[in-house]
């Protein structure tokens, strides 16, 4: 007889976000429900000569206002700074003490872990290329000398802050977390992988509480150039506010965004012991690889289908029990078509009855932070019984025939929500949450 392993129930007790639509959860959520756009002309650097001259930036943000001792984090890069602000919000929401050697929140720090989907640090481009040009413009210095000159001109700790685990390190310093700490960089699926695996760690008893989510910024010349070369970005420079058009016939690519989204995952036993508010329960996680191509999804969506099927099985529910699907919905020709095909393959006749929207139409694509930001909107959809819209959907692709909730939010009962994330390299991750009972 097969023995069933007892697994801890996992709940969400806190959330925080720093994104193009706001520096806190409620501001960003109100903007999403109002259909506002976080996209505009690029201001971080001069992008006027690039094929794409706009993005979705986090503006007027300073992480120092969130914490008592910003000196401890003075070398943080842009992504780590976003992570600090989002983590402070999420911890306060969940009643977790920060910046103290004697926390009184009832959490054993050796049982408090971190799991982030986080990207490499942003490149100090001006200095980097100045040194590169100098190295080859007459001086012909050897590469060892060039590296010494280049790094000598860059900001202190630059080479260390390039490591993807640095946001997690800053969070550990902030919270005193000494439990399992992980960081993954699985492209656009990273933070959904992080929250899914964080949930699994609590289930099997490796931690009581996990700080999980994502942080990323690729808004720099190399990031923009790379995605332009892949023809993945919209070039709708005349109307950046409406450039992200998931599931639309006129879609021409995603809009590069940035930010951080952090959620607090906790065993039900720990949450009840601490007496904190439970926002939702995490019930399913599915992960797969396309094993197909580096930049393309499998034409039949086999990896996406597998991740969805496994998430449903892990949650112990069937396709008729899902009330809302928060799609990856990037606004690229390939993703939107194949994601729709995958949903139809799994949900069959039910597919057209389930609202499936994309908040990237307003947030832009936050790359490594995208999935966690979108999972927060799933929690809020359950809380408020309202489904966020897919904006700019005025000319639906006739081949795409699901209910994408065009242009305005929809009031409805939402008890179970599914969040999908698919990344370059064929990474597929799906998380399912439900109203806590």
C-alpha positions as CSV (number, residue, x, y, z in Angstrom):
1,X,0.0,0.0,0.0
2,X,1.3,3.5,-0.9
3,X,1.8,5.7,2.1
4,X,0.7,9.3,1.7
5,X,3.2,11.8,3.1
6,X,1.5,14.4,5.3
7,X,2.1,17.9,4.0
8,X,1.8,21.2,5.6
9,X,-0.9,23.6,4.3
10,X,0.7,26.8,3.0
11,X,-0.9,30.2,3.2
12,X,0.0,33.8,2.1
13,X,0.2,36.3,4.9
14,X,1.8,39.3,3.4
15,X,2.5,41.1,0.1
16,X,4.6,44.0,-1.2
17,X,5.3,45.5,-4.6
18,X,7.3,48.1,-6.3
19,X,6.3,48.4,-9.9
20,X,5.7,50.9,-12.7
21,X,2.1,51.5,-11.5
22,X,3.0,52.3,-7.9
23,X,5.3,51.6,-4.9
24,X,2.8,49.7,-2.8
25,X,0.1,47.0,-3.4
26,X,-3.0,49.1,-3.0
27,X,-1.8,51.9,-5.3
28,X,-0.8,49.4,-8.0
29,X,-4.0,47.5,-7.7
30,X,-6.2,50.6,-8.0
31,X,-4.2,51.5,-11.1
32,X,-4.7,48.1,-12.6
33,X,-8.5,48.2,-12.0
34,X,-8.5,51.7,-13.6
35,X,-6.8,50.4,-16.6
36,X,-3.8,52.7,-16.3
37,X,-0.6,52.3,-18.2
38,X,2.9,52.2,-16.7
39,X,4.5,52.7,-20.0
40,X,6.2,55.8,-21.4
41,X,9.4,57.1,-23.1
42,X,12.6,55.7,-21.6
43,X,14.3,58.1,-19.1
44,X,16.9,55.9,-17.4
45,X,19.2,56.4,-20.4
46,X,19.0,57.9,-23.9
47,X,17.1,55.3,-26.0
48,X,16.3,57.7,-28.9
49,X,18.4,55.7,-31.4
50,X,17.1,52.3,-30.4
51,X,14.3,50.5,-32.3
52,X,12.3,50.7,-29.1
53,X,12.4,54.1,-27.3
54,X,10.0,53.4,-24.4
55,X,9.6,51.0,-21.4
56,X,7.7,50.6,-18.1
57,X,10.0,52.2,-15.5
58,X,9.7,52.5,-11.7
59,X,9.9,56.3,-11.2
60,X,10.6,58.5,-8.2
61,X,11.6,55.6,-6.0
62,X,14.1,55.6,-3.1
63,X,14.4,52.4,-1.1
64,X,16.1,54.4,1.7
65,X,12.8,55.8,2.9
66,X,11.6,52.3,3.8
67,X,14.4,51.4,6.3
68,X,16.3,52.7,9.3
69,X,19.8,51.9,8.1
70,X,20.2,52.4,4.4
71,X,24.0,52.4,4.8
72,X,23.9,48.6,5.1
73,X,22.5,48.5,1.6
74,X,24.3,51.4,0.0
75,X,25.9,49.3,-2.7
76,X,22.6,47.7,-3.8
77,X,21.8,47.8,-7.5
78,X,18.4,48.8,-8.9
79,X,16.8,45.4,-8.6
80,X,18.0,44.9,-5.0
81,X,16.6,48.4,-4.1
82,X,13.2,47.4,-5.4
83,X,13.4,44.1,-3.5
84,X,14.1,45.9,-0.2
85,X,11.0,48.2,-0.6
86,X,8.7,45.3,-1.5
87,X,10.1,43.1,1.3
88,X,9.5,45.8,3.9
89,X,5.9,46.1,2.8
90,X,5.3,42.3,2.8
91,X,6.9,41.8,6.2
92,X,4.9,44.6,7.8
93,X,1.8,43.2,6.2
94,X,2.6,39.8,7.8
95,X,3.7,41.1,11.1
96,X,7.4,40.2,10.6
97,X,9.9,42.3,12.4
98,X,12.8,43.8,10.4
99,X,16.1,45.5,11.2
100,X,16.2,44.1,14.8
101,X,18.4,41.6,16.6
102,X,15.6,40.7,18.9
103,X,12.5,40.0,16.8
104,X,9.3,39.6,18.8
105,X,7.1,38.2,15.9
106,X,7.2,34.5,17.0
107,X,9.3,33.4,14.1
108,X,12.4,31.3,14.6
109,X,14.9,33.0,12.2
110,X,16.5,29.6,11.5
111,X,13.1,28.6,10.1
112,X,12.6,31.8,8.1
113,X,13.9,31.4,4.5
114,X,14.1,33.3,1.3
115,X,13.5,32.3,-2.3
116,X,13.7,34.8,-5.1
117,X,13.6,34.8,-8.9
118,X,16.1,37.6,-9.4
119,X,18.1,38.9,-12.3
120,X,21.7,40.0,-12.8
121,X,22.5,43.5,-11.7
122,X,22.2,46.4,-14.1
123,X,25.3,47.2,-16.1
124,X,27.3,50.4,-15.4
125,X,27.3,51.0,-19.2
126,X,28.9,54.5,-19.5
127,X,31.9,53.6,-17.5
128,X,32.1,50.1,-19.0
129,X,32.2,51.2,-22.6
130,X,34.4,54.2,-21.9
131,X,37.0,51.9,-20.6
132,X,36.5,49.5,-23.5
133,X,36.9,52.2,-26.1
134,X,40.0,53.5,-24.3
135,X,41.5,50.0,-24.2
136,X,41.3,49.7,-28.0
137,X,41.8,53.4,-29.0
138,X,45.5,53.8,-29.3
139,X,46.6,52.5,-25.9
140,X,46.0,48.8,-26.8
141,X,46.4,47.9,-23.1
142,X,46.2,44.2,-22.3
143,X,43.0,42.8,-21.0
144,X,44.2,42.5,-17.4
145,X,45.1,46.2,-17.4
146,X,41.8,47.0,-19.1
147,X,39.8,45.1,-16.5
148,X,41.6,46.9,-13.7
149,X,40.8,50.3,-15.2
150,X,37.2,49.4,-16.0
151,X,36.3,48.1,-12.5
152,X,38.3,50.9,-10.9
153,X,36.0,53.4,-12.5
154,X,32.8,51.6,-11.7
155,X,30.8,52.1,-8.5
156,X,32.1,50.2,-5.5
157,X,31.0,46.5,-5.2
158,X,29.8,46.6,-8.8
159,X,31.2,43.2,-9.6
160,X,29.5,41.6,-6.6
161,X,26.2,43.3,-7.1
162,X,26.0,41.6,-10.6
163,X,25.3,38.3,-8.8
164,X,21.6,37.3,-9.0
165,X,21.6,36.2,-5.4
166,X,22.3,39.8,-4.1
167,X,18.7,40.8,-3.7
168,X,18.2,37.7,-1.4
169,X,21.3,38.7,0.5
170,X,20.0,42.2,1.1
171,X,16.7,40.7,2.3
172,X,18.5,38.4,4.7
173,X,20.3,41.3,6.2
174,X,17.1,43.2,6.5
175,X,15.0,40.4,8.1
176,X,17.6,38.3,9.9
177,X,16.4,35.3,7.9
178,X,18.9,32.4,8.5
179,X,16.8,29.6,7.0
180,X,17.1,28.1,3.5
181,X,17.9,30.8,1.0
182,X,17.6,30.2,-2.8
183,X,17.8,32.3,-5.9
184,X,16.9,31.3,-9.4
185,X,17.1,33.0,-12.8
186,X,14.8,31.1,-15.1
187,X,14.0,34.1,-17.3
188,X,10.4,35.3,-17.3
189,X,9.3,32.3,-15.2
190,X,11.7,32.9,-12.3
191,X,9.5,34.4,-9.6
192,X,6.7,31.9,-10.2
193,X,9.3,29.1,-9.8
194,X,10.5,30.9,-6.6
195,X,7.1,31.0,-5.0
196,X,6.2,27.5,-6.1
197,X,9.3,26.0,-4.7
198,X,9.1,28.1,-1.6
199,X,5.6,26.7,-1.0
200,X,7.1,23.1,-1.5
201,X,9.8,23.8,1.1
202,X,7.2,24.7,3.7
203,X,5.1,21.8,2.7
204,X,7.9,19.3,3.4
205,X,8.9,21.0,6.7
206,X,12.1,22.7,5.6
207,X,10.9,26.1,6.8
208,X,8.0,27.7,8.7
209,X,8.0,31.0,6.7
210,X,9.4,31.9,3.3
211,X,9.9,35.4,1.9
212,X,9.5,34.7,-1.9
213,X,9.0,36.5,-5.1
214,X,11.2,38.3,-7.6
215,X,13.2,41.4,-8.4
216,X,14.6,42.5,-11.7
217,X,15.6,45.4,-13.9
218,X,16.9,45.0,-17.5
219,X,16.2,48.6,-18.5
220,X,19.7,49.4,-19.8
221,X,21.3,49.5,-23.3
222,X,22.4,45.8,-23.2
223,X,19.0,44.6,-22.1
224,X,17.1,46.7,-24.6
225,X,19.5,45.7,-27.4
226,X,19.2,42.0,-26.6
227,X,15.4,41.9,-26.6
228,X,15.3,44.1,-29.8
229,X,17.6,41.6,-31.5
230,X,15.2,38.9,-30.6
231,X,12.4,41.0,-32.1
232,X,10.6,40.4,-28.8
233,X,9.9,44.1,-28.0
234,X,7.1,46.3,-29.3
235,X,8.3,49.1,-31.5
236,X,5.1,51.1,-31.2
237,X,7.1,54.3,-30.4
238,X,4.2,56.6,-31.4
239,X,1.9,55.2,-28.6
240,X,3.9,53.6,-25.8
241,X,0.9,53.8,-23.4
242,X,-1.0,51.3,-25.6
243,X,1.9,49.3,-27.0
244,X,1.3,46.2,-24.8
245,X,-1.6,44.5,-26.6
246,X,-2.0,40.9,-25.4
247,X,-4.2,38.7,-27.6
248,X,-4.7,41.5,-30.0
249,X,-4.3,41.1,-33.8
250,X,-2.1,44.2,-33.8
251,X,0.3,43.0,-31.0
252,X,3.9,43.4,-31.9
253,X,5.9,42.5,-28.8
254,X,6.1,43.1,-25.1
255,X,7.1,46.3,-23.2
256,X,10.2,45.9,-21.0
257,X,9.5,46.7,-17.4
258,X,11.1,46.4,-13.9
259,X,10.3,46.1,-10.3
260,X,9.9,43.7,-7.4
261,X,7.1,41.7,-5.9
262,X,7.4,39.8,-2.6
263,X,4.9,37.5,-0.9
264,X,5.1,35.9,2.6
265,X,4.4,32.2,2.5
266,X,3.7,30.5,5.8
267,X,2.6,27.2,7.2
268,X,-1.0,27.3,8.3
269,X,0.2,26.2,11.7
270,X,2.6,29.1,12.0
271,X,0.1,31.6,10.8
272,X,-2.5,30.5,13.3
273,X,0.0,30.5,16.1
274,X,1.0,34.0,15.3
275,X,-2.6,35.1,14.8
276,X,-2.0,36.9,11.5
277,X,-4.4,37.5,8.7
278,X,-4.5,34.8,6.0
279,X,-4.9,36.3,2.5
280,X,-5.1,33.1,0.5
281,X,-4.0,29.5,0.4
282,X,-1.4,28.1,-2.1
283,X,-2.7,24.7,-3.3
284,X,-0.9,23.8,-6.5
285,X,2.4,24.1,-8.4
286,X,3.5,22.6,-11.7
287,X,6.8,23.1,-13.5
288,X,8.2,21.8,-16.8
289,X,10.5,22.4,-19.6
290,X,9.7,22.5,-23.3
291,X,12.9,20.8,-24.3
292,X,12.4,22.4,-27.7
293,X,14.3,25.6,-28.6
294,X,16.1,28.3,-26.6
295,X,13.8,31.2,-27.6
296,X,10.6,29.6,-29.0
297,X,7.8,27.8,-27.2
298,X,6.9,24.4,-28.5
299,X,4.3,24.9,-31.3
300,X,1.7,22.7,-29.5
301,X,2.5,24.1,-26.1
302,X,3.5,20.8,-24.7
303,X,5.6,22.2,-21.8
304,X,2.9,24.7,-20.8
305,X,0.2,22.0,-21.0
306,X,2.3,19.7,-18.7
307,X,2.9,22.5,-16.1
308,X,-0.9,23.3,-16.0
309,X,-1.9,19.7,-15.7
310,X,0.6,19.1,-12.9
311,X,-0.5,22.2,-11.0
312,X,-4.1,21.0,-11.2
313,X,-3.1,17.6,-10.0
314,X,-1.0,18.9,-7.2
315,X,-3.9,21.1,-6.1
316,X,-6.3,18.2,-6.2
317,X,-8.8,20.1,-8.4
318,X,-10.2,19.7,-11.9
319,X,-10.5,22.3,-14.7
320,X,-14.1,23.2,-13.8
321,X,-13.0,24.5,-10.4
322,X,-10.7,27.3,-11.7
323,X,-12.5,30.6,-11.6
324,X,-9.7,32.8,-13.1
325,X,-6.5,32.4,-15.1
326,X,-3.9,35.1,-14.9
327,X,-2.1,34.5,-18.2
328,X,1.6,35.1,-19.0
329,X,0.1,37.2,-21.9
330,X,3.2,38.9,-23.1
331,X,1.8,40.5,-26.3
332,X,4.1,38.6,-28.6
333,X,2.6,36.8,-31.5
334,X,4.0,33.4,-30.4
335,X,3.3,33.5,-26.7
336,X,-0.3,34.6,-26.9
337,X,-1.2,32.0,-29.5
338,X,0.6,29.1,-27.9
339,X,-0.6,30.0,-24.4
340,X,-4.2,30.1,-25.7
341,X,-3.7,26.7,-27.4
342,X,-2.4,25.2,-24.1
343,X,-5.3,26.5,-22.1
344,X,-7.8,25.1,-24.6
345,X,-6.0,21.8,-24.6
346,X,-6.2,21.4,-20.8
347,X,-9.6,23.0,-20.1
348,X,-11.3,21.8,-23.3
349,X,-15.0,22.9,-23.4
350,X,-14.5,24.9,-20.1
351,X,-11.7,27.1,-21.6
352,X,-14.1,29.7,-23.1
353,X,-16.0,30.0,-19.8
354,X,-13.0,31.0,-17.7
355,X,-11.8,34.6,-17.7
356,X,-8.1,34.7,-18.7
357,X,-6.5,38.2,-18.6
358,X,-3.1,39.7,-18.8
359,X,-2.0,42.6,-16.5
360,X,1.2,43.0,-18.6
361,X,-1.0,45.2,-20.7
362,X,-0.6,47.8,-17.9
363,X,2.4,46.8,-15.9
364,X,4.7,45.9,-18.8
365,X,6.8,42.8,-18.5
366,X,8.8,42.8,-15.2
367,X,10.9,39.8,-16.5
368,X,12.1,38.0,-13.3
369,X,9.6,39.7,-11.1
370,X,6.6,39.3,-13.4
371,X,5.1,36.1,-12.0
372,X,5.1,37.2,-8.4
373,X,3.6,40.6,-9.3
374,X,0.9,38.8,-11.2
375,X,0.3,36.4,-8.4
376,X,-0.4,39.4,-6.1
377,X,-3.1,40.4,-8.5
378,X,-4.6,36.9,-8.2
379,X,-4.7,37.2,-4.4
380,X,-6.4,40.6,-4.8
381,X,-8.9,39.2,-7.3
382,X,-9.9,36.6,-4.7
383,X,-10.1,39.2,-2.0
384,X,-12.2,41.7,-3.9
385,X,-14.1,39.3,-6.2
386,X,-13.0,41.2,-9.3
387,X,-11.0,40.1,-12.3
388,X,-8.4,42.6,-13.8
389,X,-8.7,43.5,-17.4
390,X,-6.6,42.9,-20.5
391,X,-6.2,46.5,-21.7
392,X,-5.7,47.7,-25.4
393,X,-7.7,44.7,-26.6
394,X,-9.7,46.5,-29.4
395,X,-8.9,44.2,-32.3
396,X,-9.0,40.7,-31.1
397,X,-6.9,38.1,-33.0
398,X,-9.6,36.0,-34.7
399,X,-7.6,32.9,-33.9
400,X,-7.6,33.6,-30.2
401,X,-11.1,33.0,-28.8
402,X,-10.9,32.9,-25.0
403,X,-12.5,35.3,-22.6
404,X,-9.6,37.8,-22.1
405,X,-11.7,40.3,-20.1
406,X,-11.2,43.2,-22.6
407,X,-10.5,46.7,-21.4
408,X,-12.4,46.8,-18.1
409,X,-12.4,44.8,-14.9
410,X,-15.2,42.3,-14.1
411,X,-17.0,41.8,-10.8
412,X,-17.5,38.1,-10.2
413,X,-16.9,35.4,-7.6
414,X,-13.3,34.3,-7.6
415,X,-12.4,31.4,-5.2
416,X,-9.6,29.7,-7.2
417,X,-7.1,31.5,-9.4
418,X,-4.3,30.1,-11.6
419,X,-1.1,32.1,-12.4
420,X,1.0,31.1,-15.5
421,X,4.6,32.1,-16.3
422,X,6.6,30.9,-19.3
423,X,10.2,31.9,-19.9
424,X,13.0,31.9,-22.5
425,X,14.7,28.5,-22.5
426,X,11.4,26.7,-22.3
427,X,10.7,27.3,-18.6
428,X,7.1,26.8,-17.6
429,X,5.7,27.4,-14.1
430,X,2.1,27.5,-12.9
431,X,0.8,28.3,-9.3
432,X,-2.7,27.8,-8.1
433,X,-4.2,29.6,-5.1
434,X,-7.6,29.6,-3.5
435,X,-9.7,31.5,-1.0
436,X,-8.7,30.4,2.5
437,X,-11.3,28.3,4.4
